[in-house]
Amino acid sequence: MFEPVIAPSASLVGLLQRGRGDGQLHALAADRAEAVTALETCVTQDPRVDWQVENRSLYYARLYMELEAPLTGLRNHLHSADDALDQDESRTGLALAVLGHLAAYGRRDALDLLRGYAAAGWNWAWALDELALRDDDRSLLDLAPAVLDRFPAGPAGDAELRAAIRGAYEPRPWRLWAAHHPRVASAGEQSPFDLWQRQLNRGGVTPGWSTADVLAWADRPDPDAAGEPDTAAAARRAAAAARCLAAVVRPQDRETVLNAARHGEPGARRAALRYLVDQSDPAAAGLIEAAAADVDERIVTGALEVLGRMRGPEALGHARRWADPATGGADSALGEAAVQLLADAGEPADGPMVVDALRRWISARGVEGAGLATLVDGVGRLAAAGAVPALRHVYGETVSSELRGRAARALAVTDPHFAQGPAVECLWDCEESTRELAARHVTTTGDVRVLERLRRLAADPAEEAEVHAAVRVRLTARERP
C-alpha cells in the first residue's frame, strides 16, 4: 500500500488529513461536492502517521453527517479488487470505523454496508467488531453462516476459527453464535487451552544465574524474534538482560559490569549501561559519554537510549554540560539526547535551552521525528513562553494529530491568547483529548460558535465521557447566576 500524499496545511484536503478543527469548518463552508471528494480521499487513503495513537473515525463520521454525504465512495473502496490483493488492515480499517460511527448515528446505509463487507470482505473481522457494538441479535445470527464458511472443516480450519475467536475485540457475536452453532461453542471452549499450550511450549534460551551468564546471554540471537528487525530484537534482549542483572549482580560483581560497559560486546555493553543507569551508579555518566562516541552505531544508539533514563541532580548537571551550545555539543547526538533529558526532567532554568533545541529541530527537520514530541512536552512542562511561535508552527503544520494535541497542551500554559484563539478551533479537533483541553480553556464569550459547539458536544452520544464532563462543567458554570 502506498503512503498517502499529504496536502499543504492550508488546503481543505490538508486540513482534513490532519484532523484539524478548521478542516470541518472549511468543509462546511466549501462547495459540497468538493468537500465530499476531499472527505472520501481522507477516509479511503488513511493519512495517519500511526493509527494506534491517532483518531480520525468520529471526526470524519461527523462530517459525513453534516454534509449528508453519500457512501458510494466507501462502497467502491471496500468492494474493489484491491480488497483481495492488499491485505493490510490500514487499507480498510478507517473506512470501517467511520461506517461504525455512522451506523451508531442511525445511517441504515452504513449498517448495510458493514453487513455486506463482513460477509464478503477480506477485513471481515474488523467489520464484525463494528457490528458487534451496533447491530441487533437477529442480523448477527443471519451473518453467522457467511462468516463460519470461511473456516473449512478439519483441524486446520478449527484452529483458524479458534484464533479468530481469540483475536476478536468484541466477543458478542461469537457468544451469540455459540448458542446456535456447536462448532463455535466447541472452539470457544478450546481457545483458552490453545493459549495455555503455547505458553507452556515457549522456546528460547534463558540466562544462567550469574552476572557473566547474563552478559553473555545479552548477545545471543533470540529465536522468538524471527521476522523482527535486528535492531529491535537486540534492544529488547539488552533491556531484558539489564533487568536480569538487577536480580543477580552482587557487590563484588561491579567491576565485571563496568568492564562490560567499557569494552563488552554490543548486547552486553548496552545491558550493562542500562543496569548502571538504573542503579544510579556514579560511573554511568562517563561510560555513556564514551559509548556515545563509539564507532559501532548499535552502542551509540543504546547509550543515547539509556541516557534518557537518568535522573537526579548529578544527571541533570551532566546533561546541561553535554547540551550547552558553548561547548559545541548542542548539535551532537549526545547533546540532542541530553536536551531530551532536560525536557523530561529539567528545571525551569533549563527552559531556554529546551526552546533553542526545539527551534533547531524545526529548522533542520521540520515537524517530524520521534524526539520532537519530547521537546514540545518539555517546553510546556517548563512553561517556556519563548516557545510559543515554534509551538504554533508545530500545531499548524504537523500531520500527526497526536503531536498537535501535545502542542495544544503546551500552548495552553505558554500562550496567553490560547483561550481566544487555538482553543476555539480545538473544539472541532479529531482528538478527544484536544477537544477536552479546549472545553476546559476556551473563552465562551465573543465567538458565537463556541457555545453552540459546546452544546452540541454535550448532546452527542458518541462523544467521549471526559469531553462530556469538561463541556458540562463549562456550561453549568456559565448558567449559574
C-alpha positions as CSV (number, residue, x, y, z in Angstrom):
1,M,0.0,0.0,0.0
2,F,1.4,3.4,-1.0
3,E,1.7,6.2,1.6
4,P,-0.9,8.9,1.1
5,V,0.2,12.2,-0.3
6,I,-0.3,14.8,2.4
7,A,-1.6,18.1,1.0
8,P,-0.4,21.5,2.2
9,S,-1.8,22.5,5.6
10,A,-3.7,25.5,4.2
11,S,-5.8,23.4,1.7
12,L,-9.1,21.8,2.5
13,V,-7.7,18.3,2.0
14,G,-4.6,19.1,4.0
15,L,-6.7,20.3,7.0
16,L,-8.9,17.2,6.9
17,Q,-6.0,14.9,6.6
18,R,-4.5,16.4,9.7
19,G,-7.8,16.2,11.6
20,R,-7.8,19.9,12.5
21,G,-10.9,21.6,13.7
22,D,-10.5,24.2,10.9
23,G,-10.9,21.3,8.4
24,Q,-14.5,20.7,9.5
25,L,-15.3,24.4,9.5
26,H,-13.8,24.9,6.0
27,A,-15.5,21.8,4.6
28,L,-18.9,23.1,5.7
29,A,-18.3,26.4,4.1
30,A,-16.9,24.9,0.8
31,D,-18.7,23.6,-2.2
32,R,-20.4,20.4,-1.1
33,A,-19.1,18.3,-4.0
34,E,-15.6,19.5,-3.3
35,A,-15.9,18.8,0.4
36,V,-17.3,15.3,-0.2
37,T,-14.5,14.4,-2.5
38,A,-11.9,15.7,0.0
39,L,-13.6,13.7,2.7
40,E,-13.6,10.5,0.7
41,T,-9.9,11.0,-0.1
42,C,-9.1,11.1,3.6
43,V,-11.2,8.0,4.5
44,T,-10.1,5.8,1.7
45,Q,-6.4,6.8,1.9
46,D,-5.7,6.8,5.7
47,P,-3.5,9.8,6.3
48,R,-2.5,9.0,9.9
49,V,1.1,8.6,10.9
50,D,0.2,6.0,13.5
51,W,-3.4,4.7,13.5
52,Q,-2.9,3.3,17.0
53,V,-2.4,6.7,18.7
54,E,-4.4,9.0,16.3
55,N,-8.1,9.3,16.0
56,R,-10.0,10.2,12.8
57,S,-13.1,8.0,12.5
58,L,-15.5,10.0,14.7
59,Y,-14.2,13.3,13.1
60,Y,-14.9,12.0,9.6
61,A,-18.2,10.4,10.6
62,R,-19.4,13.7,12.0
63,L,-18.5,15.5,8.7
64,Y,-20.3,12.8,6.7
65,M,-23.4,13.5,8.8
66,E,-23.0,17.3,8.5
67,L,-22.6,17.1,4.7
68,E,-25.3,14.4,4.3
69,A,-22.6,12.7,2.2
70,P,-23.4,9.5,0.2
71,L,-21.4,6.3,0.9
72,T,-20.8,5.5,-2.7
73,G,-17.0,6.2,-2.4
74,L,-16.7,4.0,0.6
75,R,-18.7,1.2,-1.0
76,N,-16.5,1.3,-4.1
77,H,-13.3,1.3,-1.9
78,L,-14.4,-1.7,0.2
79,H,-15.6,-3.8,-2.6
80,S,-12.8,-3.0,-5.1
81,A,-10.5,-5.7,-6.5
82,D,-7.7,-4.4,-4.2
83,D,-9.5,-5.9,-1.2
84,A,-8.3,-9.3,-2.2
85,L,-4.8,-8.1,-3.2
86,D,-3.9,-5.6,-0.5
87,Q,-4.5,-7.5,2.8
88,D,-3.4,-4.7,5.1
89,E,-5.8,-3.5,7.8
90,S,-4.8,0.1,7.2
91,R,-6.4,0.0,3.7
92,T,-9.9,-0.6,5.0
93,G,-9.8,-0.1,8.8
94,L,-10.5,3.7,8.8
95,A,-13.4,3.3,6.4
96,L,-14.9,0.5,8.5
97,A,-14.5,2.6,11.7
98,V,-16.2,5.5,10.1
99,L,-19.1,3.3,9.0
100,G,-19.4,2.1,12.6
101,H,-19.9,5.6,13.9
102,L,-22.4,6.4,11.1
103,A,-24.3,3.3,12.0
104,A,-24.5,4.5,15.6
105,Y,-25.8,7.8,14.3
106,G,-28.6,6.0,12.6
107,R,-27.4,5.7,9.0
108,R,-29.0,2.5,7.8
109,D,-26.9,2.5,4.6
110,A,-23.7,2.4,6.7
111,L,-25.1,-0.6,8.7
112,D,-26.0,-2.5,5.5
113,L,-22.5,-1.7,4.0
114,L,-20.9,-3.2,7.2
115,R,-23.0,-6.3,7.0
116,G,-22.2,-6.9,3.3
117,Y,-18.5,-6.4,3.9
118,A,-18.4,-8.7,7.0
119,A,-20.0,-11.4,4.8
120,A,-17.6,-11.0,1.8
121,G,-14.7,-8.7,2.6
122,W,-11.1,-9.6,3.5
123,N,-11.1,-7.5,6.7
124,W,-14.3,-9.1,7.8
125,A,-13.2,-9.3,11.5
126,W,-12.9,-5.5,11.8
127,A,-16.4,-5.1,10.3
128,L,-17.8,-7.7,12.6
129,D,-16.3,-5.9,15.6
130,E,-18.1,-2.7,14.5
131,L,-21.4,-4.6,14.0
132,A,-21.0,-6.2,17.5
133,L,-21.4,-2.7,19.0
134,R,-24.3,-1.6,16.8
135,D,-26.3,-4.4,15.2
136,D,-29.2,-6.4,16.6
137,D,-29.1,-10.1,17.5
138,R,-31.2,-11.2,14.6
139,S,-29.0,-9.7,12.0
140,L,-25.8,-11.0,13.7
141,L,-27.3,-14.5,13.7
142,D,-28.1,-14.2,9.9
143,L,-24.5,-13.3,9.3
144,A,-23.1,-16.4,11.0
145,P,-23.2,-18.8,8.0
146,A,-21.2,-16.4,5.8
147,V,-18.5,-16.0,8.5
148,L,-18.3,-19.6,9.5
149,D,-17.9,-20.7,5.9
150,R,-14.5,-19.0,5.9
151,F,-13.2,-21.8,8.2
152,P,-13.1,-25.2,6.4
153,A,-14.0,-28.3,8.3
154,G,-11.0,-30.1,9.7
155,P,-8.2,-29.5,12.2
156,A,-6.7,-26.5,10.3
157,G,-10.0,-24.8,9.9
158,D,-10.9,-25.4,13.5
159,A,-7.5,-23.9,14.6
160,E,-8.2,-20.8,12.4
161,L,-11.7,-20.5,14.0
162,R,-10.2,-20.6,17.5
163,A,-7.7,-18.0,16.5
164,A,-10.4,-15.7,15.2
165,I,-12.4,-16.0,18.4
166,R,-9.3,-15.2,20.5
167,G,-8.5,-12.2,18.3
168,A,-11.9,-10.6,18.3
169,Y,-12.1,-7.3,20.1
170,E,-15.8,-7.7,20.7
171,P,-16.9,-11.2,21.7
172,R,-20.7,-10.6,21.5
173,P,-21.2,-12.2,18.0
174,W,-19.2,-15.3,18.9
175,R,-21.1,-15.8,22.2
176,L,-24.4,-15.3,20.4
177,W,-23.4,-17.9,17.7
178,A,-22.1,-20.4,20.3
179,A,-25.7,-20.9,21.4
180,H,-26.8,-21.9,17.9
181,H,-23.6,-23.4,16.3
182,P,-21.9,-26.3,18.2
183,R,-18.7,-25.7,16.3
184,V,-18.4,-22.2,17.6
185,A,-19.2,-23.4,21.2
186,S,-16.5,-26.1,20.9
187,A,-13.9,-23.6,19.5
188,G,-14.7,-21.1,22.3
189,E,-14.1,-23.8,24.9
190,Q,-10.9,-25.0,23.4
191,S,-9.4,-21.5,22.7
192,P,-8.1,-20.8,26.3
193,F,-6.3,-24.2,26.2
194,D,-4.5,-23.3,23.0
195,L,-3.1,-20.2,24.7
196,W,-2.1,-22.2,27.7
197,Q,-0.3,-24.8,25.5
198,R,1.6,-22.1,23.6
199,Q,2.8,-20.6,26.9
200,L,4.0,-24.0,28.1
201,N,5.8,-24.6,24.8
202,R,7.6,-21.3,24.6
203,G,11.1,-21.8,23.3
204,G,14.2,-19.7,23.8
205,V,17.3,-19.9,25.9
206,T,17.2,-18.3,29.3
207,P,20.3,-16.9,31.0
208,G,22.2,-18.6,33.9
209,W,22.1,-17.2,37.4
210,S,25.4,-15.3,37.3
211,T,26.5,-11.9,36.1
212,A,28.8,-13.4,33.5
213,D,26.0,-15.7,32.2
214,V,23.5,-12.8,31.8
215,L,26.1,-10.6,30.0
216,A,26.8,-13.5,27.6
217,W,23.1,-14.1,27.0
218,A,22.6,-10.5,26.0
219,D,24.4,-11.2,22.7
220,R,22.8,-14.5,21.8
221,P,20.3,-14.5,18.9
222,D,16.7,-14.6,20.1
223,P,14.8,-17.5,18.4
224,D,11.5,-15.9,19.3
225,A,12.4,-12.7,17.3
226,A,12.1,-14.3,13.8
227,G,10.8,-11.6,11.4
228,E,11.5,-8.8,13.9
229,P,14.1,-6.2,12.8
230,D,17.6,-7.0,14.2
231,T,17.9,-3.6,16.0
232,A,14.5,-4.0,17.7
233,A,15.3,-7.6,18.8
234,A,18.8,-6.6,20.1
235,A,17.3,-3.7,22.1
236,R,14.7,-5.9,23.6
237,R,17.3,-8.6,24.5
238,A,19.6,-5.9,26.1
239,A,16.7,-4.5,28.1
240,A,15.8,-8.0,29.4
241,A,19.4,-8.7,30.3
242,A,19.6,-5.4,32.3
243,R,16.5,-6.5,34.3
244,C,18.2,-9.9,34.9
245,L,21.3,-8.1,36.1
246,A,19.3,-6.3,38.7
247,A,18.5,-9.7,40.2
248,V,21.9,-11.4,40.0
249,V,24.6,-8.7,40.4
250,R,26.4,-8.8,43.8
251,P,28.6,-6.0,45.1
252,Q,31.8,-7.9,44.1
253,D,30.5,-8.1,40.5
254,R,30.5,-4.3,40.0
255,E,33.9,-4.4,38.2
256,T,32.6,-7.1,35.8
257,V,29.7,-4.9,34.9
258,L,31.9,-1.8,34.5
259,N,34.2,-3.8,32.2
260,A,31.3,-4.9,30.1
261,A,30.1,-1.3,29.9
262,R,33.5,-0.2,28.7
263,H,34.6,-3.0,26.3
264,G,31.9,-5.6,26.1
265,E,30.1,-6.9,23.1
266,P,27.2,-4.7,21.9
267,G,24.5,-6.5,23.7
268,A,26.4,-6.9,26.9
269,R,27.5,-3.3,26.8
270,R,24.0,-1.9,26.3
271,A,22.7,-4.1,29.1
272,A,25.5,-3.1,31.5
273,L,24.9,0.6,30.7
274,R,21.2,0.4,31.4
275,Y,21.8,-1.5,34.6
276,L,24.3,1.1,35.8
277,V,21.9,3.9,35.0
278,D,19.1,2.2,36.8
279,Q,21.3,1.7,39.8
280,S,22.3,5.4,39.7
281,D,26.0,4.3,39.6
282,P,28.4,7.3,39.6
283,A,30.3,5.8,36.7
284,A,27.3,5.7,34.4
285,A,27.6,9.2,33.0
286,G,31.3,8.8,31.9
287,L,30.6,5.5,30.4
288,I,27.6,6.9,28.4
289,E,29.7,9.7,27.2
290,A,32.4,7.2,26.0
291,A,29.8,4.9,24.4
292,A,28.2,7.8,22.5
293,A,31.5,8.4,20.7
294,D,31.9,4.7,19.7
295,V,32.2,3.7,16.1
296,D,29.5,1.0,16.5
297,E,26.1,2.5,15.8
298,R,24.4,-0.1,18.0
299,I,26.4,1.0,21.0
300,V,25.8,4.7,20.3
301,T,22.1,4.1,20.0
302,G,22.0,2.1,23.2
303,A,23.9,4.8,25.1
304,L,21.6,7.6,23.9
305,E,18.5,5.5,24.9
306,V,19.7,4.8,28.4
307,L,20.7,8.5,28.9
308,G,17.0,9.3,28.9
309,R,16.6,7.0,32.0
310,M,19.0,9.1,34.1
311,R,17.5,11.1,36.9
312,G,18.7,13.2,39.8
313,P,20.7,16.5,40.2
314,E,24.0,14.9,39.1
315,A,22.5,13.5,36.0
316,L,20.9,16.9,35.1
317,G,24.3,18.5,35.6
318,H,25.9,16.2,33.1
319,A,23.0,16.8,30.7
320,R,23.5,20.6,30.9
321,R,27.2,20.2,30.1
322,W,26.5,17.9,27.2
323,A,23.8,20.2,25.8
324,D,25.5,23.5,26.3
325,P,26.0,25.3,22.9
326,A,29.1,26.9,24.4
327,T,30.8,23.5,24.5
328,G,29.9,22.8,20.9
329,G,27.9,19.7,22.0
330,A,24.4,21.0,21.3
331,D,24.4,19.7,17.7
332,S,25.8,16.3,18.5
333,A,23.8,13.2,19.1
334,L,24.8,13.3,22.8
335,G,23.8,16.9,23.1
336,E,20.4,16.3,21.5
337,A,19.8,13.3,23.8
338,A,20.8,15.5,26.8
339,V,18.3,18.2,25.9
340,Q,15.6,15.5,25.7
341,L,16.5,14.6,29.3
342,L,16.2,18.2,30.3
343,A,12.9,18.4,28.6
344,D,11.7,15.4,30.6
345,A,13.2,16.2,34.0
346,G,14.9,19.6,33.9
347,E,14.1,22.7,36.0
348,P,12.5,26.0,34.9
349,A,16.0,27.5,34.3
350,D,16.5,24.8,31.6
351,G,13.6,26.3,29.6
352,P,15.6,28.5,27.2
353,M,17.9,25.6,26.3
354,V,15.0,23.4,25.5
355,V,13.3,26.2,23.5
356,D,16.6,26.6,21.5
357,A,16.6,22.9,20.8
358,L,13.0,22.9,19.6
359,R,13.8,25.8,17.2
360,R,16.9,23.9,15.9
361,W,14.9,20.8,15.4
362,I,12.2,22.5,13.4
363,S,14.8,24.3,11.3
364,A,16.7,21.2,10.5
365,R,13.9,18.5,10.3
366,G,10.6,20.3,10.1
367,V,7.8,18.9,12.2
368,E,8.7,15.3,12.1
369,G,10.7,12.9,14.2
370,A,10.1,11.0,17.5
371,G,12.2,13.4,19.6
372,L,10.1,16.4,18.7
373,A,7.2,15.3,20.9
374,T,9.5,15.3,23.9
375,L,10.7,18.8,23.2
376,V,7.1,20.0,22.8
377,D,6.1,18.4,26.1
378,G,9.2,19.8,27.7
379,V,8.6,23.5,26.8
380,G,5.0,23.1,28.1
381,R,6.1,21.4,31.3
382,L,8.7,24.2,31.9
383,A,6.2,26.9,30.9
384,A,8.7,28.4,28.5
385,A,6.9,31.3,26.9
386,G,9.6,31.8,24.3
387,A,8.5,28.6,22.6
388,V,5.1,30.0,21.6
389,P,6.0,30.8,17.9
390,A,7.6,27.3,17.5
391,L,4.6,25.6,19.1
392,R,2.2,27.4,16.9
393,H,4.2,26.2,13.9
394,V,4.1,22.6,15.1
395,Y,0.4,22.9,15.8
396,G,-0.4,24.1,12.3
397,E,1.9,22.0,10.2
398,T,2.2,18.6,11.8
399,V,0.5,15.7,10.1
400,S,0.2,13.9,13.4
401,S,-2.9,14.8,15.4
402,E,-1.3,13.2,18.5
403,L,1.6,15.7,18.2
404,R,-0.7,18.5,17.5
405,G,-2.5,17.7,20.7
406,R,0.8,17.9,22.6
407,A,1.4,21.3,21.0
408,A,-2.0,22.5,22.1
409,R,-1.4,21.4,25.7
410,A,1.9,23.3,25.7
411,L,0.3,26.4,24.2
412,A,-2.4,26.2,26.9
413,V,0.3,27.0,29.5
414,T,2.5,29.3,27.5
415,D,0.3,31.3,25.1
416,P,-1.8,34.0,26.8
417,H,-4.1,34.0,23.7
418,F,-4.7,30.3,23.6
419,A,-8.2,30.6,25.1
420,Q,-9.4,33.1,22.5
421,G,-7.5,31.6,19.5
422,P,-6.4,27.9,19.1
423,A,-8.8,26.7,21.7
424,V,-11.8,27.6,19.6
425,E,-10.5,25.5,16.7
426,C,-9.6,22.7,19.0
427,L,-13.3,22.2,19.9
428,W,-13.7,20.6,16.4
429,D,-10.4,18.6,16.6
430,C,-10.3,14.9,15.8
431,E,-8.6,14.0,19.1
432,E,-10.9,13.8,22.1
433,S,-8.1,14.8,24.5
434,T,-7.6,18.0,22.4
435,R,-11.4,18.7,22.5
436,E,-11.4,18.2,26.2
437,L,-8.5,20.6,26.6
438,A,-10.3,23.2,24.5
439,A,-13.5,22.8,26.5
440,R,-11.6,23.5,29.8
441,H,-9.8,26.6,28.4
442,V,-11.9,28.2,25.7
443,T,-13.4,31.6,26.3
444,T,-17.2,31.3,26.0
445,T,-17.8,35.0,25.1
446,G,-17.0,36.9,21.9
447,D,-17.4,34.0,19.4
448,V,-21.0,32.8,18.9
449,R,-19.7,29.4,17.6
450,V,-18.3,28.4,20.9
451,L,-21.4,28.0,23.0
452,E,-23.2,26.3,20.1
453,R,-20.3,23.8,19.7
454,L,-20.2,23.1,23.4
455,R,-23.9,22.4,23.5
456,R,-23.6,20.0,20.5
457,L,-20.7,18.2,22.1
458,A,-22.7,17.8,25.3
459,A,-25.7,16.3,23.4
460,D,-23.7,14.0,21.2
461,P,-23.9,10.4,22.5
462,A,-20.8,9.4,20.5
463,E,-18.6,11.9,22.4
464,E,-16.1,10.6,25.0
465,A,-17.1,10.8,28.7
466,E,-14.1,13.1,29.5
467,V,-15.2,15.6,26.9
468,H,-18.8,15.5,28.1
469,A,-17.6,16.2,31.7
470,A,-15.5,19.1,30.7
471,V,-18.2,20.6,28.5
472,R,-20.9,20.3,31.1
473,V,-18.7,22.0,33.7
474,R,-18.2,25.0,31.4
475,L,-21.9,25.1,30.5
476,T,-23.0,24.7,34.1
477,A,-20.6,27.4,35.3
478,R,-21.9,29.8,32.7
479,E,-25.5,29.2,33.6
480,R,-25.0,29.9,37.3
481,P,-26.3,33.3,38.4
